[in-house]
């Protein structure tokens, strides 16, 4: 289980750019099924500043023929849109700021 709070409101909930507030609370539960061939993720979302009620979603990932679960890289403002949508690149510092 992954329980997440304190997210920046500069991000979006999904690829449709659904906004949220800093009150966002996300709980993700991971379950391996089908003899290890499937990963099921249940997501519970609560954000009283953005939504009328809590909501949930479920994602199912299947192993590829090569036996791997494909991963996706997630970063702020990194959206994969189809079509001709213009998307800004993720800002990158010239040198570390820490």
C-alpha positions in Angstrom: 0.0 0.0 0.0 1.2 3.5 -0.8 -0.5 6.4 1.1 0.4 9.8 -0.4 -0.3 13.3 0.8 1.5 16.7 0.4 1.4 16.7 -3.4 2.0 20.0 -5.2 -1.1 21.4 -6.9 1.0 22.1 -10.0 0.4 18.6 -11.1 -2.7 16.9 -12.6 -4.5 13.7 -11.6 -4.5 12.2 -15.1 -3.6 12.7 -18.7 -6.8 14.7 -19.2 -5.2 17.4 -16.9 -7.8 17.1 -14.2 -6.6 19.6 -11.5 -6.4 19.0 -7.8 -5.6 21.0 -4.6 -3.0 20.5 -1.9 -5.6 18.6 0.1 -5.2 15.6 -2.3 -4.9 12.2 -0.5 -4.2 9.1 -2.7 -4.1 5.5 -1.5 -2.8 2.9 -3.9 -3.1 -0.9 -3.2 -1.1 -3.4 -5.3 -2.1 -7.0 -5.8 -0.4 -9.7 -7.9 -2.8 -12.1 -9.4 -3.1 -14.8 -12.1 0.0 -16.7 -11.0 2.1 -13.5 -11.1 1.1 -12.6 -14.6 -1.1 -9.6 -13.6 -0.7 -6.6 -11.4 -3.9 -5.0 -10.2 -3.7 -1.5 -8.7 -6.7 0.0 -6.8 -6.5 3.8 -6.4 -8.6 5.8 -3.9 -8.6 9.5 -4.3 -9.9 12.1 -1.8 -9.6 15.8 -2.4 -12.4 17.9 -0.7 -11.0 21.0 -2.3 -11.5 19.6 -5.9 -14.1 16.8 -5.8 -17.6 16.5 -4.3 -16.8 13.0 -3.0 -13.9 10.6 -2.8 -13.6 8.3 -5.9 -11.6 5.3 -6.9 -10.2 3.6 -10.0 -8.5 0.4 -10.9 -5.7 -0.3 -13.3 -4.6 -3.8 -14.5 -1.2 -4.5 -15.9 -0.3 -7.7 -17.7 3.2 -9.2 -18.3 4.5 -8.9 -21.8 5.4 -11.9 -23.9 9.0 -11.4 -22.7 7.7 -11.9 -19.1 8.1 -8.3 -18.0 5.7 -5.7 -16.7 6.3 -2.6 -18.7 7.0 0.5 -16.6 6.0 4.1 -17.3 8.0 7.1 -16.2 5.9 9.6 -14.4 7.1 13.2 -13.9 5.4 16.6 -13.5 4.1 18.0 -16.8 5.2 14.9 -18.7 2.1 14.0 -20.6 1.8 11.6 -23.6 -0.9 13.1 -25.8 -2.0 11.7 -29.1 -2.4 14.0 -32.0 -0.9 17.5 -32.5 -1.3 18.7 -28.9 1.6 21.0 -27.9 3.1 20.0 -24.6 5.8 21.9 -22.7 8.9 20.0 -21.9 9.9 19.3 -18.3 12.2 22.1 -17.1 15.7 21.0 -16.4 18.4 22.8 -14.3 21.8 23.4 -15.7 23.3 22.4 -12.4 21.9 20.9 -9.2 20.4 23.4 -6.8 21.1 21.4 -3.6 
